[in-house]
Amino acid sequence: MLKEQVVRNISAKYKEPEWLLEKRLESWKKFNQLDIPKFVYGIGIFASVNDLKLEEVDPNNINDEEIVVSNDEDIEVLRFDEAIQKYEDDIRDFFVRQELVSNGNKFEALHGSCFNSGLFIRIPEGKIIERPILINLDMKSKTRIDYVLVIAEK
């Protein structure tokens, strides 16, 4: 089920700018070049992903989630697709500085190419957070690949 058209469909669904599609496609290319990593956590401790069937992953199968936020009104929490419309320049600056394309991990590359949901949290300058930001998502999908971007100003 995973193929380049899936990446393009996700980007088109959220009406993303061309630069973000290009970043996704860079990650997709890397995803196809990399092997599944071995997860080793010490002597004789490892996690097996032998039964993982990446071909059955369907990032197109996601419902739009309802976001409920319990926090100070000064803190802005948006779905990622809404944030890209409102704060495209800030998000592009972040993606240019950060490497969305994995430098060697197949799962990071999958995330960079196929994230299909996410949150954007903006904390304005001078804001001191006294309580946790509580966010509830209605998670009805089987395949969620979230991207969470927090921008905290000085």
Backbone torsions as a table, in degrees:
resi	resn	phi	psi	omega
1	MET	NA	-28.6	179.6
2	LEU	-77.0	122.5	176.5
3	LYS	-156.7	168.3	-175.7
4	GLU	-57.5	-35.6	-178.7
5	GLN	-62.4	-30.6	176.4
6	VAL	-61.8	-44.3	178.4
7	VAL	-60.3	-46.3	179.6
8	ARG	-63.5	-38.7	179.3
9	ASN	-64.1	-43.1	178.8
10	ILE	-60.4	-47.6	-179.4
11	SER	-62.1	-41.7	179.6
12	ALA	-67.7	-39.6	-179.4
13	LYS	-56.3	-40.7	-177.4
14	TYR	-95.7	7.7	176.9
15	LYS	53.2	47.4	-177.9
16	GLU	-75.4	152.0	176.5
17	PRO	-68.4	159.2	-176.5
18	GLU	-58.0	-38.0	-178.4
19	TRP	-62.0	-33.7	179.6
20	LEU	-74.1	-38.5	174.7
21	LEU	-59.7	-41.9	179.1
22	GLU	-61.7	-40.5	176.7
23	LYS	-63.5	-42.6	177.9
24	ARG	-60.5	-44.3	-178.0
25	LEU	-67.3	-33.0	173.5
26	GLU	-61.1	-44.3	178.5
27	SER	-65.2	-39.5	179.7
28	TRP	-61.4	-43.7	178.7
29	LYS	-60.0	-45.4	179.3
30	LYS	-63.5	-42.3	178.5
31	PHE	-53.9	-43.5	-178.0
32	ASN	-72.3	-20.2	-179.2
33	GLN	-88.8	-21.4	-171.8
34	LEU	-94.3	151.3	173.7
35	ASP	-87.9	159.5	174.4
36	ILE	-66.5	129.3	-176.5
37	PRO	-72.7	159.1	171.8
38	LYS	-98.5	129.0	-178.6
39	PHE	-98.7	103.3	-178.6
40	VAL	-115.3	128.6	-175.7
41	TYR	-120.6	32.3	-178.9
42	GLY	127.8	-172.1	-177.4
43	ILE	-68.2	115.1	175.8
44	GLY	72.9	9.2	179.4
45	ILE	-114.3	116.9	179.1
46	PHE	-149.5	160.7	176.1
47	ALA	-112.3	129.0	-178.9
48	SER	-94.2	134.2	174.4
49	VAL	-116.9	24.5	-178.0
50	ASN	-59.5	-32.8	-177.7
51	ASP	-88.3	-0.6	-179.8
52	LEU	-71.0	128.5	-179.4
53	LYS	-113.5	86.5	-177.3
54	LEU	-60.5	-28.6	-179.7
55	GLU	-66.1	-16.2	179.2
56	GLU	-93.5	-4.9	178.3
57	VAL	-70.7	130.0	-179.0
58	ASP	-127.4	88.3	-179.6
59	PRO	-66.0	-14.3	176.8
60	ASN	-73.6	-17.8	-176.3
61	ASN	-88.6	78.6	179.4
62	ILE	-142.6	142.0	175.6
63	ASN	-97.6	149.4	173.7
64	ASP	-67.8	130.9	-175.3
65	GLU	-92.7	153.6	172.0
66	GLU	-91.5	131.2	178.9
67	ILE	-109.2	127.9	175.5
68	VAL	-120.4	124.3	-176.5
69	VAL	-117.5	132.9	175.7
70	SER	-117.7	96.1	179.3
71	ASN	-168.3	-174.3	178.5
72	ASP	-61.2	140.6	-178.9
73	GLU	-65.5	-19.7	-179.2
74	ASP	-72.0	-18.8	-178.7
75	ILE	-91.7	126.7	-176.6
76	GLU	-98.1	126.9	176.8
77	VAL	-124.0	120.4	-178.7
78	LEU	-129.0	154.0	167.2
79	ARG	-63.5	148.9	-175.5
80	PHE	-58.0	-39.7	-179.1
81	ASP	-66.9	-32.4	175.5
82	GLU	-71.1	-40.0	-178.2
83	ALA	-65.2	-36.6	-178.8
84	ILE	-64.6	-29.4	176.7
85	GLN	-74.3	-37.3	-174.4
86	LYS	-88.9	-35.8	-173.3
87	TYR	-126.4	41.4	-175.1
88	GLU	-55.7	-44.0	-177.7
89	ASP	-62.2	-43.8	179.2
90	ASP	-63.8	-41.7	-178.7
91	ILE	-69.2	-42.8	177.7
92	ARG	-60.2	-43.4	178.2
93	ASP	-58.1	-42.5	178.6
94	PHE	-63.6	-46.8	-177.4
95	PHE	-67.1	-30.8	176.9
96	VAL	-69.6	-40.8	179.6
97	ARG	-73.0	-37.6	-178.7
98	GLN	-95.7	145.8	179.5
99	GLU	-88.6	106.0	177.5
100	LEU	-70.8	-32.0	-179.4
101	VAL	-78.1	129.4	-179.5
102	SER	-65.0	146.2	175.1
103	ASN	-93.4	13.4	177.6
104	GLY	158.7	3.9	-178.7
105	ASN	-115.7	120.3	-177.4
106	LYS	-59.0	-38.1	-178.1
107	PHE	-71.9	-35.0	174.6
108	GLU	-64.6	-39.9	178.6
109	ALA	-66.3	-38.6	175.4
110	LEU	-61.3	-44.6	178.7
111	HIS	-60.3	-46.4	-178.4
112	GLY	-64.2	-30.2	-178.5
113	SER	-90.3	-33.6	-168.7
114	CYS	-118.9	15.1	178.3
115	PHE	-59.8	132.5	-171.7
116	ASN	-123.2	8.6	-178.4
117	SER	-160.9	165.4	175.8
118	GLY	164.3	176.0	-178.3
119	LEU	-128.8	150.1	174.0
120	PHE	-122.5	122.8	-179.5
121	ILE	-120.0	125.4	-179.8
122	ARG	-120.5	122.3	177.5
123	ILE	-108.4	117.1	-173.7
124	PRO	-70.5	159.7	179.4
125	GLU	-55.7	136.9	176.9
126	GLY	81.7	-4.5	-178.2
127	LYS	-81.0	126.3	175.2
128	ILE	-106.0	122.7	-178.1
129	ILE	-87.7	120.4	-177.8
130	GLU	-98.4	-22.7	-178.3
131	ARG	-128.0	158.9	176.6
132	PRO	-63.4	151.0	171.8
133	ILE	-87.7	115.2	-179.2
134	LEU	-100.5	122.3	-177.7
135	ILE	-125.6	125.3	176.0
136	ASN	-110.8	127.4	176.1
137	LEU	-113.0	137.8	174.0
138	ASP	-84.9	100.6	-172.4
139	MET	-98.1	92.4	-178.2
140	LYS	-98.9	-10.3	-175.4
141	SER	-88.5	152.1	174.9
142	LYS	-85.3	-26.8	-176.7
143	THR	-120.5	91.5	175.7
144	ARG	-109.1	128.7	173.6
145	ILE	-125.7	94.4	-172.7
146	ASP	-86.9	149.0	170.8
147	TYR	-125.6	124.6	178.5
148	VAL	-118.1	122.7	179.8
149	LEU	-119.4	121.8	178.5
150	VAL	-112.5	123.5	173.7
151	ILE	-112.7	112.8	179.5
152	ALA	-111.9	114.2	178.5
153	GLU	-77.4	171.6	-177.2
154	LYS	-55.6	NA	NA
